[in-house]
Amino acid sequence: VCSHTPSGVTRCLARVRTEDMQYFLPLLLKTIQRKFDWDALSAVVLASPSGLEHHLLDLARKEKNNTVLRNKAKIILAHCLSGRRVAADEVLRNSAVAEQVAELRATDGVQRLQEFARRMIRNPGRVAYGFEEVECAATCHAVETLMVTSSLIHSSGETVSQRCATVADEVVAAGSDVIIVNSSHQSGEELSKYTGFAALLRYPLPDMQCG
């Protein structure tokens, strides 16, 4: 029962929130543990109007949740005005958050390109680049990660952008990753040396032939 005074109502709501958080935070942490594929995620934005995101990380430390703590560098903490879905748009329109997300995506792109370079030297059968090779690999469901420069995605040539979109859809449908690399970033310049359209492969495709 809440007191009818403003301060009494505030105290009551505070107790309810505390009790809810004691249940909600562990449940949220378990859901993140079970549902998030951290290897496929470049960034995770945690936002709330009440600092819940900080409490969640505190709980991860308390419970020694190594999965979350190991990926802490991918987590961006932000503030939003409500807990409704519309708040997601609000957060992502925040220039500071958008900049952090872009930086993490760039880092992810750099790491994938480094792996691409390693395979080019040690295991060239596990990479593909250029539309024909990558399209063939996608048809065979052999693509592990598709990497494409932003300039190709936004190309003024309809055929180019459409081919990018078609392959990207096939790759996502097969459960693989698509990384869009900023063309103005150093990693984008490196990817452009390989046509701006390249892939890490799950397995080698001799002569790029399926079947």
PECOR-V552491 format. One line per field, one symbol per residue. burial: 1 if it has 16 or more other ideal C-beta (glycine too) atoms within 10 Angstrom, else 0. A space follows every 10 residues. Layout:
burial = ???
//
This chain:
burial = 0000000000 0000000000 1000100110 0100000000 0111111100 0110011011 0000100100 0001111101 0000001001 1001001001 1001110110 0110110000 0000011110 1011111101 0111111111 1110100001 0011001101 1000011111 1110101101 1101111111 1100100100 0
//
